[in-house]
Amino acid sequence: MLLKDKVALITGAGDGIGKAIALAMAREGAHIVSVDIDGDAAKRTANEVGEFHVKELALETDVGDTKQIEDMVVRTIETFGRLDIIVNNAGVTRRAGIMELTEEDWDRIHRVNAKGVFFCLQSAARPMIEQVSGCIINIASIAGRGYIGASNAAYAASKGAVIALTRKASQELGPYNINVNAICPGVTLTPLGERNRVIRAQEQGVSIEQALENSVKPIPIRRANDPEDIAALAVFLASPSARNITGQSYNVDGGLIPS
Ligand SMILES: NC(=O)c1ccc[n+]([C@@H]2O[C@H](COP(=O)([O-])OP(=O)(O)OC[C@H]3O[C@@H](n4cnc5c(N)ncnc54)[C@H](O)[C@@H]3O)[C@@H](O)[C@H]2O)c1
């Protein structure tokens, strides 16, 4: 088992990519803190995690709120006594053209995707600095690297922020034996992807199935990601094999865009 008895906290673990990461890390022996703004969804994931005979804790936390982030880390340390891995996965968006975006869109998206990732990283780094070990994985997006099909410009900017933050944080936290890396998923089959696809289908005047085909066509490997494709890289980055990898952002996109 690659992560035996590590304590891993995953934000946005109630569904999609976060849920797949929680289950994949549990399968490798990690104890899981399942965090979501939807407390019932966090609990559902925690229940599934329990099937792997690891310990679990479900927390209802809005990662856009710094007080709730602090409480999330305090509860984790109270329960498990340490924090080895945090996956900053929670993210929001909506499909919109640049001229349709409002100040409310910008604030809502950056509150979770940029501010949320930064303060989760900072709060998790406190116990990790004391432990002199830790692993931080940020879920960015190929939207932050110029993907033409990105859901909107404010979202792309928030994910660019995550890629830059990953580099800078890795430099400052490296001396404490803390690795910081990011994953940039491409087209991934999750509820978020599905919501965007409904709007895309309306824009293109095609069925939802056809909109998915249109998204997959330019992918060299001709396949969208399952959430498990992202989870597999997260497990590797959290494993001892990745101990000298830090500050990197890896695309998992079937070759859709250059790094
Ligand atoms: N699906 C894709 O195609 C795709 C592509 C690139 C990047 N991503 C990124 O991957 C991450 C996960 O996306 P997904 O597709 O699984 O999304 P999803 O919407 O399917 O699941 C996201 C989960 O995060 C939770 N969440 C939302 N806001 C939150 C908040 N403020 N605090 C805590 N939890 C919150 C939701 O309740 C949900 O359970 C996001 O950062 C997203 O930007 C997704």
PDBQT file of the ligand as one rigid body, heavy atoms in Angstrom, charges set to zero:
ROOT
HETATM    1  N1  LIG A 301     -14.617  18.247 -14.653  1.00  0.00    +0.000 N 
HETATM    2  C1  LIG A 301     -13.720  18.789 -15.421  1.00  0.00    +0.000 C 
HETATM    3  O1  LIG A 301     -13.785  18.677 -16.682  1.00  0.00    +0.000 OA
HETATM    4  C2  LIG A 301     -12.558  19.548 -14.815  1.00  0.00    +0.000 A 
HETATM    5  C3  LIG A 301     -11.530  19.942 -15.686  1.00  0.00    +0.000 A 
HETATM    6  C4  LIG A 301     -10.448  20.646 -15.161  1.00  0.00    +0.000 A 
HETATM    7  C5  LIG A 301     -10.402  20.938 -13.814  1.00  0.00    +0.000 A 
HETATM    8  N2  LIG A 301     -11.411  20.548 -12.991  1.00  0.00    +0.000 N 
HETATM    9  C6  LIG A 301     -11.285  20.915 -11.576  1.00  0.00    +0.000 C 
HETATM   10  O2  LIG A 301     -11.369  19.765 -10.776  1.00  0.00    +0.000 OA
HETATM   11  C7  LIG A 301     -11.911  20.102  -9.497  1.00  0.00    +0.000 C 
HETATM   12  C8  LIG A 301     -13.086  19.184  -9.199  1.00  0.00    +0.000 C 
HETATM   13  O3  LIG A 301     -14.045  19.358 -10.220  1.00  0.00    +0.000 OA
HETATM   14  P1  LIG A 301     -15.250  18.333 -10.484  1.00  0.00    +0.000 P 
HETATM   15  O4  LIG A 301     -15.443  18.301 -11.948  1.00  0.00    +0.000 OA
HETATM   16  O5  LIG A 301     -15.066  17.088  -9.729  1.00  0.00    +0.000 OA
HETATM   17  O6  LIG A 301     -16.435  19.214  -9.827  1.00  0.00    +0.000 OA
HETATM   18  P2  LIG A 301     -17.867  18.756  -9.234  1.00  0.00    +0.000 P 
HETATM   19  O7  LIG A 301     -18.737  19.968  -9.280  1.00  0.00    +0.000 OA
HETATM   20  O8  LIG A 301     -18.315  17.533  -9.938  1.00  0.00    +0.000 OA
HETATM   21  O9  LIG A 301     -17.519  18.415  -7.709  1.00  0.00    +0.000 OA
HETATM   22  C9  LIG A 301     -16.996  19.444  -6.903  1.00  0.00    +0.000 C 
HETATM   23  C10 LIG A 301     -17.311  19.200  -5.441  1.00  0.00    +0.000 C 
HETATM   24  O10 LIG A 301     -16.812  20.357  -4.725  1.00  0.00    +0.000 OA
HETATM   25  C11 LIG A 301     -17.804  20.788  -3.812  1.00  0.00    +0.000 C 
HETATM   26  N3  LIG A 301     -17.663  22.231  -3.552  1.00  0.00    +0.000 N 
HETATM   27  C12 LIG A 301     -18.050  23.266  -4.351  1.00  0.00    +0.000 A 
HETATM   28  N4  LIG A 301     -17.813  24.432  -3.739  1.00  0.00    +0.000 NA
HETATM   29  C13 LIG A 301     -17.250  24.146  -2.535  1.00  0.00    +0.000 A 
HETATM   30  C14 LIG A 301     -16.813  24.935  -1.446  1.00  0.00    +0.000 A 
HETATM   31  N5  LIG A 301     -16.921  26.285  -1.465  1.00  0.00    +0.000 N 
HETATM   32  N6  LIG A 301     -16.290  24.316  -0.376  1.00  0.00    +0.000 NA
HETATM   33  C15 LIG A 301     -16.187  22.957  -0.326  1.00  0.00    +0.000 A 
HETATM   34  N7  LIG A 301     -16.631  22.156  -1.317  1.00  0.00    +0.000 NA
HETATM   35  C16 LIG A 301     -17.145  22.745  -2.413  1.00  0.00    +0.000 A 
HETATM   36  C17 LIG A 301     -19.125  20.436  -4.465  1.00  0.00    +0.000 C 
HETATM   37  O11 LIG A 301     -20.174  20.351  -3.510  1.00  0.00    +0.000 OA
HETATM   38  C18 LIG A 301     -18.797  19.088  -5.141  1.00  0.00    +0.000 C 
HETATM   39  O12 LIG A 301     -19.040  18.000  -4.267  1.00  0.00    +0.000 OA
HETATM   40  C19 LIG A 301     -12.297  21.582  -9.578  1.00  0.00    +0.000 C 
HETATM   41  O13 LIG A 301     -11.264  22.362  -9.005  1.00  0.00    +0.000 OA
HETATM   42  C20 LIG A 301     -12.394  21.826 -11.079  1.00  0.00    +0.000 C 
HETATM   43  O14 LIG A 301     -12.153  23.178 -11.409  1.00  0.00    +0.000 OA
HETATM   44  C21 LIG A 301     -12.496  19.860 -13.465  1.00  0.00    +0.000 A 
ENDROOT
TORSDOF 0
